[in-house]
Amino acid sequence: MCLAFPMKIINKDGHSATVEAGGVSREISLRLIEDAGVGDYVLVHAGFAIETIDEHEAQETLKLMEQIALLQEDDEIR
């Protein structure tokens, strides 16, 4: 199964960008999408932005991912 994470572009330099989510930042490639800029949210998979998404969708997805992580932690404690 493949998983893409929503991340916000905080810096852009040509076809490269720095993205951030949950206090974690990383360098990614923007070569697979067009017209993404600073402040936009993108889905990131394997170091590439694969799609631009709106902020509301990104925030909702991040909330769901946090809830899943909490549930997994709870299961591990039991």
PDB file of N, CA, C and O in Angstrom, chain B, residues numbered from 101:
ATOM      1  N   MET B 101       0.844  -1.171   0.000  1.00  0.00           N
ATOM      2  CA  MET B 101       0.000   0.000   0.000  1.00  0.00           C
ATOM      3  C   MET B 101       0.890   1.234   0.000  1.00  0.00           C
ATOM      4  O   MET B 101       1.888   1.286   0.719  1.00  0.00           O
ATOM      5  N   CYS B 102       0.534   2.208  -0.792  1.00  0.00           N
ATOM      6  CA  CYS B 102       1.254   3.474  -0.850  1.00  0.00           C
ATOM      7  C   CYS B 102       0.485   4.514  -0.050  1.00  0.00           C
ATOM      8  O   CYS B 102      -0.743   4.486   0.022  1.00  0.00           O
ATOM      9  N   LEU B 103       1.233   5.428   0.545  1.00  0.00           N
ATOM     10  CA  LEU B 103       0.620   6.467   1.351  1.00  0.00           C
ATOM     11  C   LEU B 103       1.265   7.795   1.005  1.00  0.00           C
ATOM     12  O   LEU B 103       2.490   7.901   0.946  1.00  0.00           O
ATOM     13  N   ALA B 104       0.443   8.803   0.777  1.00  0.00           N
ATOM     14  CA  ALA B 104       0.934  10.156   0.513  1.00  0.00           C
ATOM     15  C   ALA B 104       0.498  11.051   1.671  1.00  0.00           C
ATOM     16  O   ALA B 104      -0.625  10.936   2.162  1.00  0.00           O
ATOM     17  N   PHE B 105       1.378  11.930   2.099  1.00  0.00           N
ATOM     18  CA  PHE B 105       1.109  12.822   3.214  1.00  0.00           C
ATOM     19  C   PHE B 105       0.854  14.240   2.725  1.00  0.00           C
ATOM     20  O   PHE B 105       1.580  14.737   1.865  1.00  0.00           O
ATOM     21  N   PRO B 106      -0.177  14.903   3.266  1.00  0.00           N
ATOM     22  CA  PRO B 106      -0.390  16.306   2.933  1.00  0.00           C
ATOM     23  C   PRO B 106       0.634  17.165   3.664  1.00  0.00           C
ATOM     24  O   PRO B 106       0.808  17.047   4.877  1.00  0.00           O
ATOM     25  N   MET B 107       1.301  18.020   2.922  1.00  0.00           N
ATOM     26  CA  MET B 107       2.314  18.902   3.507  1.00  0.00           C
ATOM     27  C   MET B 107       2.195  20.281   2.864  1.00  0.00           C
ATOM     28  O   MET B 107       1.772  20.410   1.715  1.00  0.00           O
ATOM     29  N   LYS B 108       2.573  21.301   3.616  1.00  0.00           N
ATOM     30  CA  LYS B 108       2.494  22.690   3.149  1.00  0.00           C
ATOM     31  C   LYS B 108       3.850  23.135   2.614  1.00  0.00           C
ATOM     32  O   LYS B 108       4.881  22.917   3.251  1.00  0.00           O
ATOM     33  N   ILE B 109       3.840  23.755   1.449  1.00  0.00           N
ATOM     34  CA  ILE B 109       5.072  24.292   0.869  1.00  0.00           C
ATOM     35  C   ILE B 109       5.442  25.567   1.627  1.00  0.00           C
ATOM     36  O   ILE B 109       4.664  26.519   1.678  1.00  0.00           O
ATOM     37  N   ILE B 110       6.650  25.572   2.220  1.00  0.00           N
ATOM     38  CA  ILE B 110       7.090  26.740   2.960  1.00  0.00           C
ATOM     39  C   ILE B 110       8.223  27.489   2.252  1.00  0.00           C
ATOM     40  O   ILE B 110       8.541  28.623   2.608  1.00  0.00           O
ATOM     41  N   ASN B 111       8.822  26.851   1.256  1.00  0.00           N
ATOM     42  CA  ASN B 111       9.863  27.492   0.461  1.00  0.00           C
ATOM     43  C   ASN B 111       9.935  26.766  -0.879  1.00  0.00           C
ATOM     44  O   ASN B 111       9.769  25.549  -0.954  1.00  0.00           O
ATOM     45  N   LYS B 112      10.182  27.533  -1.923  1.00  0.00           N
ATOM     46  CA  LYS B 112      10.259  26.944  -3.256  1.00  0.00           C
ATOM     47  C   LYS B 112      11.474  27.502  -3.983  1.00  0.00           C
ATOM     48  O   LYS B 112      11.753  28.700  -3.925  1.00  0.00           O
ATOM     49  N   ASP B 113      12.197  26.610  -4.673  1.00  0.00           N
ATOM     50  CA  ASP B 113      13.356  26.998  -5.461  1.00  0.00           C
ATOM     51  C   ASP B 113      13.329  26.173  -6.741  1.00  0.00           C
ATOM     52  O   ASP B 113      13.828  25.048  -6.776  1.00  0.00           O
ATOM     53  N   GLY B 114      12.749  26.736  -7.783  1.00  0.00           N
ATOM     54  CA  GLY B 114      12.637  26.018  -9.047  1.00  0.00           C
ATOM     55  C   GLY B 114      11.719  24.822  -8.913  1.00  0.00           C
ATOM     56  O   GLY B 114      10.546  24.960  -8.568  1.00  0.00           O
ATOM     57  N   HIS B 115      12.267  23.632  -9.190  1.00  0.00           N
ATOM     58  CA  HIS B 115      11.484  22.392  -9.100  1.00  0.00           C
ATOM     59  C   HIS B 115      11.645  21.694  -7.751  1.00  0.00           C
ATOM     60  O   HIS B 115      11.220  20.550  -7.590  1.00  0.00           O
ATOM     61  N   SER B 116      12.250  22.371  -6.791  1.00  0.00           N
ATOM     62  CA  SER B 116      12.415  21.825  -5.442  1.00  0.00           C
ATOM     63  C   SER B 116      11.645  22.681  -4.455  1.00  0.00           C
ATOM     64  O   SER B 116      11.408  23.866  -4.687  1.00  0.00           O
ATOM     65  N   ALA B 117      11.259  22.058  -3.346  1.00  0.00           N
ATOM     66  CA  ALA B 117      10.541  22.806  -2.320  1.00  0.00           C
ATOM     67  C   ALA B 117      10.833  22.217  -0.951  1.00  0.00           C
ATOM     68  O   ALA B 117      11.179  21.043  -0.816  1.00  0.00           O
ATOM     69  N   THR B 118      10.687  23.054   0.049  1.00  0.00           N
ATOM     70  CA  THR B 118      10.688  22.605   1.431  1.00  0.00           C
ATOM     71  C   THR B 118       9.237  22.573   1.864  1.00  0.00           C
ATOM     72  O   THR B 118       8.504  23.549   1.705  1.00  0.00           O
ATOM     73  N   VAL B 119       8.830  21.439   2.413  1.00  0.00           N
ATOM     74  CA  VAL B 119       7.450  21.285   2.878  1.00  0.00           C
ATOM     75  C   VAL B 119       7.466  20.964   4.365  1.00  0.00           C
ATOM     76  O   VAL B 119       8.472  20.508   4.907  1.00  0.00           O
ATOM     77  N   GLU B 120       6.300  21.219   5.030  1.00  0.00           N
ATOM     78  CA  GLU B 120       6.213  21.015   6.471  1.00  0.00           C
ATOM     79  C   GLU B 120       4.847  20.471   6.838  1.00  0.00           C
ATOM     80  O   GLU B 120       3.829  20.834   6.249  1.00  0.00           O
ATOM     81  N   ALA B 121       4.852  19.587   7.830  1.00  0.00           N
ATOM     82  CA  ALA B 121       3.612  19.097   8.437  1.00  0.00           C
ATOM     83  C   ALA B 121       3.953  18.556   9.815  1.00  0.00           C
ATOM     84  O   ALA B 121       4.892  17.774   9.964  1.00  0.00           O
ATOM     85  N   GLY B 122       3.204  18.965  10.810  1.00  0.00           N
ATOM     86  CA  GLY B 122       3.397  18.455  12.159  1.00  0.00           C
ATOM     87  C   GLY B 122       4.772  18.714  12.733  1.00  0.00           C
ATOM     88  O   GLY B 122       5.273  17.919  13.528  1.00  0.00           O
ATOM     89  N   GLY B 123       5.389  19.817  12.340  1.00  0.00           N
ATOM     90  CA  GLY B 123       6.714  20.148  12.843  1.00  0.00           C
ATOM     91  C   GLY B 123       7.860  19.462  12.126  1.00  0.00           C
ATOM     92  O   GLY B 123       9.022  19.664  12.477  1.00  0.00           O
ATOM     93  N   VAL B 124       7.544  18.652  11.125  1.00  0.00           N
ATOM     94  CA  VAL B 124       8.567  17.947  10.348  1.00  0.00           C
ATOM     95  C   VAL B 124       8.673  18.609   8.978  1.00  0.00           C
ATOM     96  O   VAL B 124       7.667  18.819   8.301  1.00  0.00           O
ATOM     97  N   SER B 125       9.893  18.934   8.578  1.00  0.00           N
ATOM     98  CA  SER B 125      10.084  19.512   7.241  1.00  0.00           C
ATOM     99  C   SER B 125      11.028  18.626   6.445  1.00  0.00           C
ATOM    100  O   SER B 125      11.857  17.900   6.995  1.00  0.00           O
ATOM    101  N   ARG B 126      10.871  18.712   5.127  1.00  0.00           N
ATOM    102  CA  ARG B 126      11.735  17.934   4.246  1.00  0.00           C
ATOM    103  C   ARG B 126      11.794  18.597   2.882  1.00  0.00           C
ATOM    104  O   ARG B 126      10.949  19.423   2.537  1.00  0.00           O
ATOM    105  N   GLU B 127      12.802  18.221   2.118  1.00  0.00           N
ATOM    106  CA  GLU B 127      12.976  18.701   0.751  1.00  0.00           C
ATOM    107  C   GLU B 127      12.302  17.715  -0.191  1.00  0.00           C
ATOM    108  O   GLU B 127      12.460  16.502  -0.055  1.00  0.00           O
ATOM    109  N   ILE B 128      11.549  18.249  -1.148  1.00  0.00           N
ATOM    110  CA  ILE B 128      10.857  17.388  -2.117  1.00  0.00           C
ATOM    111  C   ILE B 128      11.020  17.954  -3.520  1.00  0.00           C
ATOM    112  O   ILE B 128      11.490  19.076  -3.707  1.00  0.00           O
ATOM    113  N   SER B 129      10.626  17.160  -4.488  1.00  0.00           N
ATOM    114  CA  SER B 129      10.616  17.575  -5.887  1.00  0.00           C
ATOM    115  C   SER B 129       9.201  17.976  -6.298  1.00  0.00           C
ATOM    116  O   SER B 129       8.224  17.341  -5.900  1.00  0.00           O
ATOM    117  N   LEU B 130       9.104  19.030  -7.094  1.00  0.00           N
ATOM    118  CA  LEU B 130       7.827  19.480  -7.648  1.00  0.00           C
ATOM    119  C   LEU B 130       7.711  19.137  -9.136  1.00  0.00           C
ATOM    120  O   LEU B 130       6.823  19.656  -9.813  1.00  0.00           O
ATOM    121  N   ARG B 131       8.568  18.296  -9.644  1.00  0.00           N
ATOM    122  CA  ARG B 131       8.612  18.009 -11.077  1.00  0.00           C
ATOM    123  C   ARG B 131       7.369  17.308 -11.618  1.00  0.00           C
ATOM    124  O   ARG B 131       7.139  17.325 -12.827  1.00  0.00           O
ATOM    125  N   LEU B 132       6.555  16.688 -10.746  1.00  0.00           N
ATOM    126  CA  LEU B 132       5.381  15.959 -11.223  1.00  0.00           C
ATOM    127  C   LEU B 132       4.107  16.801 -11.253  1.00  0.00           C
ATOM    128  O   LEU B 132       3.078  16.348 -11.755  1.00  0.00           O
ATOM    129  N   ILE B 133       4.168  18.018 -10.721  1.00  0.00           N
ATOM    130  CA  ILE B 133       2.985  18.883 -10.724  1.00  0.00           C
ATOM    131  C   ILE B 133       3.371  20.271 -11.214  1.00  0.00           C
ATOM    132  O   ILE B 133       4.541  20.654 -11.195  1.00  0.00           O
ATOM    133  N   GLU B 134       2.373  21.006 -11.647  1.00  0.00           N
ATOM    134  CA  GLU B 134       2.608  22.372 -12.125  1.00  0.00           C
ATOM    135  C   GLU B 134       1.934  23.367 -11.194  1.00  0.00           C
ATOM    136  O   GLU B 134       0.966  23.033 -10.511  1.00  0.00           O
ATOM    137  N   ASP B 135       2.436  24.561 -11.173  1.00  0.00           N
ATOM    138  CA  ASP B 135       1.802  25.700 -10.509  1.00  0.00           C
ATOM    139  C   ASP B 135       1.644  25.575  -8.999  1.00  0.00           C
ATOM    140  O   ASP B 135       0.755  26.219  -8.442  1.00  0.00           O
ATOM    141  N   ALA B 136       2.442  24.797  -8.322  1.00  0.00           N
ATOM    142  CA  ALA B 136       2.412  24.766  -6.862  1.00  0.00           C
ATOM    143  C   ALA B 136       3.350  25.836  -6.342  1.00  0.00           C
ATOM    144  O   ALA B 136       4.463  26.000  -6.840  1.00  0.00           O
ATOM    145  N   GLY B 137       2.886  26.565  -5.332  1.00  0.00           N
ATOM    146  CA  GLY B 137       3.693  27.645  -4.793  1.00  0.00           C
ATOM    147  C   GLY B 137       3.705  27.659  -3.281  1.00  0.00           C
ATOM    148  O   GLY B 137       3.033  26.859  -2.631  1.00  0.00           O
ATOM    149  N   VAL B 138       4.472  28.570  -2.733  1.00  0.00           N
ATOM    150  CA  VAL B 138       4.566  28.721  -1.289  1.00  0.00           C
ATOM    151  C   VAL B 138       3.167  28.954  -0.717  1.00  0.00           C
ATOM    152  O   VAL B 138       2.401  29.779  -1.214  1.00  0.00           O
ATOM    153  N   GLY B 139       2.861  28.209   0.335  1.00  0.00           N
ATOM    154  CA  GLY B 139       1.553  28.292   0.971  1.00  0.00           C
ATOM    155  C   GLY B 139       0.573  27.234   0.504  1.00  0.00           C
ATOM    156  O   GLY B 139      -0.439  26.999   1.164  1.00  0.00           O
ATOM    157  N   ASP B 140       0.854  26.592  -0.622  1.00  0.00           N
ATOM    158  CA  ASP B 140      -0.017  25.533  -1.130  1.00  0.00           C
ATOM    159  C   ASP B 140       0.244  24.238  -0.364  1.00  0.00           C
ATOM    160  O   ASP B 140       1.336  24.012   0.157  1.00  0.00           O
ATOM    161  N   TYR B 141      -0.794  23.391  -0.310  1.00  0.00           N
ATOM    162  CA  TYR B 141      -0.673  22.056   0.258  1.00  0.00           C
ATOM    163  C   TYR B 141      -0.569  21.060  -0.886  1.00  0.00           C
ATOM    164  O   TYR B 141      -1.278  21.154  -1.888  1.00  0.00           O
ATOM    165  N   VAL B 142       0.340  20.096  -0.706  1.00  0.00           N
ATOM    166  CA  VAL B 142       0.534  19.067  -1.718  1.00  0.00           C
ATOM    167  C   VAL B 142       0.558  17.706  -1.035  1.00  0.00           C
ATOM    168  O   VAL B 142       0.894  17.594   0.143  1.00  0.00           O
ATOM    169  N   LEU B 143       0.197  16.677  -1.791  1.00  0.00           N
ATOM    170  CA  LEU B 143       0.357  15.309  -1.313  1.00  0.00           C
ATOM    171  C   LEU B 143       1.761  14.860  -1.694  1.00  0.00           C
ATOM    172  O   LEU B 143       2.164  14.974  -2.851  1.00  0.00           O
ATOM    173  N   VAL B 144       2.502  14.350  -0.718  1.00  0.00           N
ATOM    174  CA  VAL B 144       3.903  13.968  -0.927  1.00  0.00           C
ATOM    175  C   VAL B 144       4.049  12.458  -0.781  1.00  0.00           C
ATOM    176  O   VAL B 144       3.629  11.863   0.212  1.00  0.00           O
ATOM    177  N   HIS B 145       4.651  11.862  -1.794  1.00  0.00           N
ATOM    178  CA  HIS B 145       4.940  10.419  -1.791  1.00  0.00           C
ATOM    179  C   HIS B 145       6.341  10.204  -2.350  1.00  0.00           C
ATOM    180  O   HIS B 145       6.665  10.676  -3.439  1.00  0.00           O
ATOM    181  N   ALA B 146       7.158   9.494  -1.603  1.00  0.00           N
ATOM    182  CA  ALA B 146       8.508   9.123  -2.052  1.00  0.00           C
ATOM    183  C   ALA B 146       9.338  10.329  -2.499  1.00  0.00           C
ATOM    184  O   ALA B 146      10.109  10.245  -3.455  1.00  0.00           O
ATOM    185  N   GLY B 147       9.167  11.454  -1.789  1.00  0.00           N
ATOM    186  CA  GLY B 147       9.973  12.632  -2.087  1.00  0.00           C
ATOM    187  C   GLY B 147       9.462  13.495  -3.224  1.00  0.00           C
ATOM    188  O   GLY B 147      10.140  14.436  -3.637  1.00  0.00           O
ATOM    189  N   PHE B 148       8.273  13.190  -3.741  1.00  0.00           N
ATOM    190  CA  PHE B 148       7.679  13.961  -4.834  1.00  0.00           C
ATOM    191  C   PHE B 148       6.302  14.476  -4.443  1.00  0.00           C
ATOM    192  O   PHE B 148       5.522  13.758  -3.817  1.00  0.00           O
ATOM    193  N   ALA B 149       6.003  15.709  -4.806  1.00  0.00           N
ATOM    194  CA  ALA B 149       4.636  16.203  -4.714  1.00  0.00           C
ATOM    195  C   ALA B 149       3.890  15.588  -5.881  1.00  0.00           C
ATOM    196  O   ALA B 149       4.312  15.703  -7.031  1.00  0.00           O
ATOM    197  N   ILE B 150       2.764  14.926  -5.575  1.00  0.00           N
ATOM    198  CA  ILE B 150       2.039  14.243  -6.647  1.00  0.00           C
ATOM    199  C   ILE B 150       0.704  14.900  -6.968  1.00  0.00           C
ATOM    200  O   ILE B 150       0.090  14.596  -7.991  1.00  0.00           O
ATOM    201  N   GLU B 151       0.252  15.801  -6.095  1.00  0.00           N
ATOM    202  CA  GLU B 151      -1.029  16.476  -6.327  1.00  0.00           C
ATOM    203  C   GLU B 151      -1.140  17.672  -5.392  1.00  0.00           C
ATOM    204  O   GLU B 151      -0.660  17.628  -4.259  1.00  0.00           O
ATOM    205  N   THR B 152      -1.770  18.734  -5.863  1.00  0.00           N
ATOM    206  CA  THR B 152      -2.089  19.880  -5.017  1.00  0.00           C
ATOM    207  C   THR B 152      -3.478  19.662  -4.439  1.00  0.00           C
ATOM    208  O   THR B 152      -4.394  19.238  -5.144  1.00  0.00           O
ATOM    209  N   ILE B 153      -3.633  19.956  -3.136  1.00  0.00           N
ATOM    210  CA  ILE B 153      -4.946  19.818  -2.496  1.00  0.00           C
ATOM    211  C   ILE B 153      -5.264  21.098  -1.740  1.00  0.00           C
ATOM    212  O   ILE B 153      -4.368  21.885  -1.436  1.00  0.00           O
ATOM    213  N   ASP B 154      -6.549  21.306  -1.436  1.00  0.00           N
ATOM    214  CA  ASP B 154      -6.902  22.523  -0.709  1.00  0.00           C
ATOM    215  C   ASP B 154      -6.591  22.362   0.778  1.00  0.00           C
ATOM    216  O   ASP B 154      -6.458  21.247   1.281  1.00  0.00           O
ATOM    217  N   GLU B 155      -6.480  23.490   1.466  1.00  0.00           N
ATOM    218  CA  GLU B 155      -6.070  23.496   2.869  1.00  0.00           C
ATOM    219  C   GLU B 155      -7.027  22.698   3.757  1.00  0.00           C
ATOM    220  O   GLU B 155      -6.587  21.963   4.641  1.00  0.00           O
ATOM    221  N   HIS B 156      -8.327  22.842   3.524  1.00  0.00           N
ATOM    222  CA  HIS B 156      -9.307  22.132   4.351  1.00  0.00           C
ATOM    223  C   HIS B 156      -9.110  20.619   4.247  1.00  0.00           C
ATOM    224  O   HIS B 156      -9.095  19.922   5.261  1.00  0.00           O
ATOM    225  N   GLU B 157      -8.962  20.118   3.033  1.00  0.00           N
ATOM    226  CA  GLU B 157      -8.750  18.684   2.826  1.00  0.00           C
ATOM    227  C   GLU B 157      -7.452  18.228   3.500  1.00  0.00           C
ATOM    228  O   GLU B 157      -7.406  17.161   4.112  1.00  0.00           O
ATOM    229  N   ALA B 158      -6.399  19.045   3.382  1.00  0.00           N
ATOM    230  CA  ALA B 158      -5.116  18.709   4.002  1.00  0.00           C
ATOM    231  C   ALA B 158      -5.261  18.624   5.517  1.00  0.00           C
ATOM    232  O   ALA B 158      -4.776  17.674   6.131  1.00  0.00           O
ATOM    233  N   GLN B 159      -5.925  19.608   6.126  1.00  0.00           N
ATOM    234  CA  GLN B 159      -6.088  19.625   7.583  1.00  0.00           C
ATOM    235  C   GLN B 159      -6.932  18.437   8.059  1.00  0.00           C
ATOM    236  O   GLN B 159      -6.612  17.814   9.072  1.00  0.00           O
ATOM    237  N   GLU B 160      -7.991  18.130   7.340  1.00  0.00           N
ATOM    238  CA  GLU B 160      -8.842  16.987   7.703  1.00  0.00           C
ATOM    239  C   GLU B 160      -8.054  15.677   7.624  1.00  0.00           C
ATOM    240  O   GLU B 160      -8.179  14.824   8.502  1.00  0.00           O
ATOM    241  N   THR B 161      -7.258  15.520   6.593  1.00  0.00           N
ATOM    242  CA  THR B 161      -6.451  14.302   6.442  1.00  0.00           C
ATOM    243  C   THR B 161      -5.416  14.193   7.556  1.00  0.00           C
ATOM    244  O   THR B 161      -5.199  13.109   8.097  1.00  0.00           O
ATOM    245  N   LEU B 162      -4.775  15.306   7.903  1.00  0.00           N
ATOM    246  CA  LEU B 162      -3.793  15.288   8.983  1.00  0.00           C
ATOM    247  C   LEU B 162      -4.448  14.936  10.319  1.00  0.00           C
ATOM    248  O   LEU B 162      -3.864  14.205  11.119  1.00  0.00           O
ATOM    249  N   LYS B 163      -5.645  15.445  10.564  1.00  0.00           N
ATOM    250  CA  LYS B 163      -6.371  15.101  11.795  1.00  0.00           C
ATOM    251  C   LYS B 163      -6.671  13.601  11.848  1.00  0.00           C
ATOM    252  O   LYS B 163      -6.496  12.963  12.886  1.00  0.00           O
ATOM    253  N   LEU B 164      -7.120  13.052  10.734  1.00  0.00           N
ATOM    254  CA  LEU B 164      -7.401  11.616  10.679  1.00  0.00           C
ATOM    255  C   LEU B 164      -6.146  10.789  10.918  1.00  0.00           C
ATOM    256  O   LEU B 164      -6.198   9.771  11.608  1.00  0.00           O
ATOM    257  N   MET B 165      -5.034  11.210  10.364  1.00  0.00           N
ATOM    258  CA  MET B 165      -3.777  10.494  10.554  1.00  0.00           C
ATOM    259  C   MET B 165      -3.344  10.535  12.024  1.00  0.00           C
ATOM    260  O   MET B 165      -2.822   9.551  12.548  1.00  0.00           O
ATOM    261  N   GLU B 166      -3.560  11.666  12.678  1.00  0.00           N
ATOM    262  CA  GLU B 166      -3.244  11.775  14.100  1.00  0.00           C
ATOM    263  C   GLU B 166      -4.115  10.821  14.916  1.00  0.00           C
ATOM    264  O   GLU B 166      -3.630  10.161  15.835  1.00  0.00           O
ATOM    265  N   GLN B 167      -5.394  10.752  14.576  1.00  0.00           N
ATOM    266  CA  GLN B 167      -6.302   9.856  15.289  1.00  0.00           C
ATOM    267  C   GLN B 167      -5.894   8.395  15.102  1.00  0.00           C
ATOM    268  O   GLN B 167      -5.933   7.613  16.052  1.00  0.00           O
ATOM    269  N   ILE B 168      -5.510   8.031  13.900  1.00  0.00           N
ATOM    270  CA  ILE B 168      -5.057   6.662  13.639  1.00  0.00           C
ATOM    271  C   ILE B 168      -3.819   6.352  14.475  1.00  0.00           C
ATOM    272  O   ILE B 168      -3.718   5.270  15.053  1.00  0.00           O
ATOM    273  N   ALA B 169      -2.882   7.286  14.544  1.00  0.00           N
ATOM    274  CA  ALA B 169      -1.661   7.079  15.327  1.00  0.00           C
ATOM    275  C   ALA B 169      -1.992   6.892  16.807  1.00  0.00           C
ATOM    276  O   ALA B 169      -1.401   6.040  17.471  1.00  0.00           O
ATOM    277  N   LEU B 170      -2.931   7.681  17.324  1.00  0.00           N
ATOM    278  CA  LEU B 170      -3.341   7.539  18.724  1.00  0.00           C
ATOM    279  C   LEU B 170      -3.989   6.184  18.980  1.00  0.00           C
ATOM    280  O   LEU B 170      -3.737   5.558  20.010  1.00  0.00           O
ATOM    281  N   LEU B 171      -4.816   5.732  18.055  1.00  0.00           N
ATOM    282  CA  LEU B 171      -5.449   4.426  18.202  1.00  0.00           C
ATOM    283  C   LEU B 171      -4.415   3.306  18.185  1.00  0.00           C
ATOM    284  O   LEU B 171      -4.529   2.340  18.939  1.00  0.00           O
ATOM    285  N   GLN B 172      -3.413   3.434  17.333  1.00  0.00           N
ATOM    286  CA  GLN B 172      -2.369   2.414  17.273  1.00  0.00           C
ATOM    287  C   GLN B 172      -1.571   2.390  18.569  1.00  0.00           C
ATOM    288  O   GLN B 172      -1.224   1.318  19.065  1.00  0.00           O
ATOM    289  N   GLU B 173      -1.276   3.576  19.125  1.00  0.00           N
ATOM    290  CA  GLU B 173      -0.566   3.638  20.393  1.00  0.00           C
ATOM    291  C   GLU B 173      -1.386   2.984  21.497  1.00  0.00           C
ATOM    292  O   GLU B 173      -0.850   2.246  22.324  1.00  0.00           O
ATOM    293  N   ASP B 174      -2.684   3.256  21.508  1.00  0.00           N
ATOM    294  CA  ASP B 174      -3.570   2.680  22.502  1.00  0.00           C
ATOM    295  C   ASP B 174      -3.590   1.156  22.407  1.00  0.00           C
ATOM    296  O   ASP B 174      -3.564   0.471  23.430  1.00  0.00           O
ATOM    297  N   ASP B 175      -3.637   0.627  21.197  1.00  0.00           N
ATOM    298  CA  ASP B 175      -3.618  -0.823  20.989  1.00  0.00           C
ATOM    299  C   ASP B 175      -2.303  -1.443  21.461  1.00  0.00           C
ATOM    300  O   ASP B 175      -2.294  -2.546  22.010  1.00  0.00           O
ATOM    301  N   GLU B 176      -1.204  -0.741  21.249  1.00  0.00           N
ATOM    302  CA  GLU B 176       0.109  -1.258  21.649  1.00  0.00           C
ATOM    303  C   GLU B 176       0.244  -1.300  23.173  1.00  0.00           C
ATOM    304  O   GLU B 176       0.934  -2.166  23.711  1.00  0.00           O
ATOM    305  N   ILE B 177      -0.411  -0.373  23.866  1.00  0.00           N
ATOM    306  CA  ILE B 177      -0.347  -0.324  25.323  1.00  0.00           C
ATOM    307  C   ILE B 177      -1.105  -1.498  25.922  1.00  0.00           C
ATOM    308  O   ILE B 177      -0.699  -2.044  26.948  1.00  0.00           O
ATOM    309  N   ARG B 178      -2.184  -1.880  25.296  1.00  0.00           N
ATOM    310  CA  ARG B 178      -3.020  -2.980  25.796  1.00  0.00           C
ATOM    311  C   ARG B 178      -2.348  -4.254  25.590  1.00  0.00           C
ATOM    312  O   ARG B 178      -2.890  -5.301  25.944  1.00  0.00           O
TER     313      ARG B 178
END
